[in-house]
Amino acid sequence: DIQMTQSPSSLSASVGDRVTITCRASQGISNYLAWFQQRPGKAPKSLIYGASSLQSGVPSRFSGSGSGTDFTLTISSLQPEDFATYYCQQYDTYPLTFGGGTKVGIK
Amino acid sequence: EVLLLESGGGLVLPGGSLRLSCAASGFTFSSYPMNWVRQAPGKGLEWVSSIGSGGTTTYYADSVKGRFTASRDNSKNTLYLQMNSLRAEDTATYYCARAVRPSDYWGQGTLVTVSS
């Protein structure tokens, strides 16, 4: 199985900060990498697919990059509604696997 | 508007069975593969199963293989997850998701609690 490792597991930031979350795959997955946002008590929301393509309706302050084994999610200017947990997922090979999550909290 | 609505969760004894449903609307259900993903209380996301648009192709996580069965009724726009031989570690909120890029729309989830 492909292991997905996210870092950090949590971070504290202020509104307006630039935030970067990394995700590493245990083997190459090309660009079959997605990012999800989950607010407390809510269902996950798809943000990015294909490592760098924004889902429809997702604000442009979110961006993704990477290919192969190393990927990043960047929030260019953190907004109050962005405080949430973020997960990466590889969909190159079954079983599909998620990273452990990164909780973005308020500083 | 794409809507996915899960139902069928509840409290079940260890070793028991439960069938979850996911009612889809707002898109041509029969054209899309679907996923089941679960989340144990306070934990991360875990993929459970995927099913092709026609229902003949299925994939399962090792943790549920042989115990869970995904199926669909395209005439009713409904996805199912039959869960047998349930264990305490199956306690989670179960989400259905449309399997596009790779899960573009999600339901609100249904909670399954396995406990005596």
Interface residues (C-beta under 8 A of the other chain):
Chain A: Y32 A34 F36 Q38 K42 A43 P44 K45 S46 Y49 G50 S53 Q55 Y87 Q89 Y91 Y94 P95 L96 T97 F98 G99 G100 G101
Chain B: N35 V37 G44 L45 E46 W47 S50 Y59 A61 D62 Y95 R101 P102 S103 D104 Y105 W106 G107 Q108 G109
